[in-house]
């Protein structure tokens, strides 16, 4: 995948998982997520590697990288997204998110995968998110993008527990699947 698309995907995961996430009083505050790759385009690949500053945070790993990860508030997360895009992504390709926050609140948006901006508002905390997608076309080929982020400390939601479950995907301009995954994120 193209470096800017990987940056956008990394940023989206941070927004999806980490801005939703409150801490609980008297309990170790944590953000946990799991993902399942449900489809990937022929010739495409995806690999996610993450580790927190408090040690090994992920319980499992598969052909797509680490999974079942838990991080503490204030923890530094480092790692990388790596991927191969077999064919270029052209104008008309999309990046989409369809989540339910706390099983009730819909958070659904679709953005151009390239050649535009992606704008949404994070439910519950009502935080606007706007980031530029890479220019079109996104060339076929291999890319690795480093990740380094620090989870906020303290959490922004003052003791609530929040979950988000649903799908994230990238489709080419014909509607063909480049990457589809389910996410399950919980914060306490």
Order of alpha helices (4+ residues) and beta strands (2+ residues): alpha-beta-beta-beta-beta-beta-beta-beta-beta-beta-beta-beta-beta
